[in-house]
Amino acid sequence: MEALRQFGAEPKPAERIVRSGKIWTAAGVSAGIDLAFALVEELTDRATAERIQLLVEYDPHPPQDSGHMSKASKEVADAAWAEMAQHSQKLANATTPA
């Protein structure tokens, strides 16, 4: 989260969709789909967004309930943080000039 602040961003880890002026963003794949429906509603109306949701049969019911750090067990969250750190380090190593 600190890295985001260095770029002037204000992290909002509890928010699924964040709006800042004309910029909208979402965290994750299913949140991106939710963002699309929010944009449709903003640009048209709720009924249109709901009709599209029905037409694509978007009715998520994941078999697990750990899709956000606030819901995950400590064990799962710790493992996810470790994996993210590992991938971040690999990326940093790959982009560092030799």
C-alpha positions as CSV (number, residue, x, y, z in Angstrom):
1,M,0.0,0.0,0.0
2,E,2.9,2.3,0.7
3,A,4.0,2.1,-2.9
4,L,0.7,3.5,-4.0
5,R,1.0,6.5,-1.7
6,Q,4.4,7.3,-3.2
7,F,2.5,8.0,-6.5
8,G,-0.1,10.2,-4.7
9,A,-2.8,7.5,-4.6
10,E,-4.9,6.9,-1.6
11,P,-5.3,3.1,-1.1
12,K,-8.8,2.0,-0.2
13,P,-8.4,-1.7,0.5
14,A,-12.0,-2.2,1.8
15,E,-13.5,-0.8,-1.4
16,R,-14.4,-3.1,-4.3
17,I,-14.8,-0.2,-6.8
18,V,-13.1,3.2,-6.3
19,R,-14.2,6.3,-8.1
20,S,-12.0,9.4,-8.2
21,G,-13.4,12.0,-10.5
22,K,-13.6,10.5,-14.0
23,I,-11.3,7.6,-13.0
24,W,-12.9,4.4,-11.9
25,T,-10.9,1.3,-10.9
26,A,-11.6,-2.1,-9.5
27,A,-9.5,-4.7,-7.7
28,G,-9.6,-8.2,-9.3
29,V,-11.4,-10.0,-12.0
30,S,-14.9,-10.3,-10.6
31,A,-14.7,-6.7,-9.2
32,G,-13.9,-5.7,-12.8
33,I,-17.1,-7.3,-13.9
34,D,-18.9,-5.5,-11.1
35,L,-17.3,-2.2,-12.3
36,A,-18.6,-2.8,-15.8
37,F,-22.2,-3.1,-14.4
38,A,-21.7,0.0,-12.3
39,L,-20.6,1.9,-15.4
40,V,-23.6,0.6,-17.4
41,E,-25.9,1.8,-14.7
42,E,-24.1,5.2,-14.5
43,L,-24.3,5.7,-18.3
44,T,-27.9,4.3,-18.7
45,D,-30.0,3.1,-15.8
46,R,-30.3,0.3,-13.2
47,A,-32.8,-1.7,-15.3
48,T,-30.4,-1.8,-18.2
49,A,-27.5,-3.0,-16.0
50,E,-29.7,-5.6,-14.4
51,R,-30.9,-6.8,-17.9
52,I,-27.4,-7.2,-19.1
53,Q,-26.5,-9.0,-15.9
54,L,-29.3,-11.4,-16.5
55,L,-28.5,-11.9,-20.2
56,V,-24.9,-12.9,-19.3
57,E,-26.1,-14.9,-16.3
58,Y,-23.7,-13.2,-14.0
59,D,-24.7,-14.6,-10.6
60,P,-21.5,-15.4,-8.7
61,H,-21.6,-17.9,-5.8
62,P,-18.0,-18.9,-5.2
63,P,-17.4,-22.1,-3.3
64,Q,-15.0,-20.3,-1.0
65,D,-15.4,-17.0,0.7
66,S,-11.9,-15.6,0.9
67,G,-11.9,-13.2,-2.1
68,H,-10.8,-10.2,0.1
69,M,-8.1,-10.0,2.7
70,S,-10.7,-9.0,5.3
71,K,-12.5,-12.4,4.7
72,A,-9.5,-14.7,4.3
73,S,-8.0,-16.7,7.2
74,K,-4.7,-15.6,8.6
75,E,-3.0,-18.6,7.0
76,V,-4.4,-17.9,3.6
77,A,-3.7,-14.2,3.8
78,D,-0.1,-14.8,4.9
79,A,0.4,-17.3,2.1
80,A,-1.0,-14.8,-0.4
81,W,1.2,-11.9,0.8
82,A,4.2,-14.2,0.6
83,E,3.3,-15.2,-3.0
84,M,2.8,-11.6,-4.0
85,A,6.1,-10.6,-2.5
86,Q,7.8,-13.4,-4.4
87,H,6.3,-12.3,-7.7
88,S,7.1,-8.7,-7.0
89,Q,10.7,-9.6,-6.4
90,K,10.9,-11.6,-9.6
91,L,9.5,-8.6,-11.5
92,A,11.9,-6.2,-9.9
93,N,14.8,-8.5,-10.7
94,A,13.6,-8.9,-14.3
95,T,13.3,-5.1,-14.9
96,T,16.6,-4.1,-13.1
97,P,19.3,-3.3,-15.6
98,A,22.3,-5.6,-15.4
